[in-house]
C-alpha cells in the first residue's frame, strides 16, 4: 500500500510507516541472528536448570537461593540482548535511510516529519515488544519444564524488560536523526553500559553508606532510566523467600542483581516523562534536518 492510498484509508501516515518499518525490520538478517542467539541461550538455560534442580547434593534451602539467582542472571543477559536489538534496529532507522535515499521519497509526499519519526518509533517498538515477549515466554516455559521453577511475576517483569529496551531504542532513534548509523548505535550501547555501571556503583554506595556513590547512581537513573527499569524487572522476578534471605545477608545488600523494593510511582512517572521528552526531541531534531 502506498502512503497516498493510506491517507485515503482509515490508517494515518504514522501507522502506515509503522507497518512498513515492521516489514523492513523483519527482512533483515539481524532478526534471524538474534532469534538464533535466543534459542541457543534458552536451550542452555534449560539444560543448566535441569542439572541444578536434579542435583542430589543441593538442599531445599539452597534451591530457594540458587534457582532465583540463576533465573535473574539469565534474564540479565537477555536484557543486554534486548538492548543490543533495540540499538541495532534503531540506529539505521533515520540516518541509514537518509543515506540510501529512502526517506527522500517519503518526505516529498504530504507526510509530516513528526509522522515519519513517530511511525518508525511505533514500528520498531512493536518489533521489540514481540521479541521481548517471545524471549520472556520461552525462558519461563523452558525453565519451568526443565526444573519446575516458576518466576513469581513474569508478565510485569517482561513489561519492564521491554521498557528498558524501548528507552534505549528511543534514545538511539534520537541520535540517529543527527549521527551516522554506526556512531548512533555505538554511543547508545555505551550509554546503556554506563547507566548499568552507575547502577552498580549506586548499589555499592547504599550498601557501604557512601553518599557520593549512591547519589551518582540515582542521578544516572534519572538521566537514562534503562537500569532503573531493569531493577524493576528484577523485583518482579524475586520470590518472597528469596527477598527475605537476601535482606538477611550482608552480601545481598550489595548485590547489583537484587532489588528489595518495587519501583516508586514517582520514578515510573518520571520514566514516562523521559520517554515523551526524548521522543519529542527526536521529532524536533528530525524536523530541522536537511534531507
Secondary structure by P-SEA (a helix, b strand, c coil): ccaaaaaaccccaaaaaaaaaaaaaaacaaaaaaaaaaaaaaaaaaaaaaaaaacccccaaaaacaaaaaaaaaaaaaaaaaaaaaaaaaaaccaaaaaaaaaaaaaaccccaaaaaaaaaaaaaaaaaaaaaaaaaaaaaaaaaacccccccaaaaaaaaaaaaaaaaaaaaaaaacccaaaaaaaaaaaaaaaaaaaaaaaaaaaaccaaaaaaaaaaaaacaaaaaaaaaaaaaccaaaaaaaaaccccccccccccccccaaaaaaaaaaaaaaaaaaaaaaaaccc
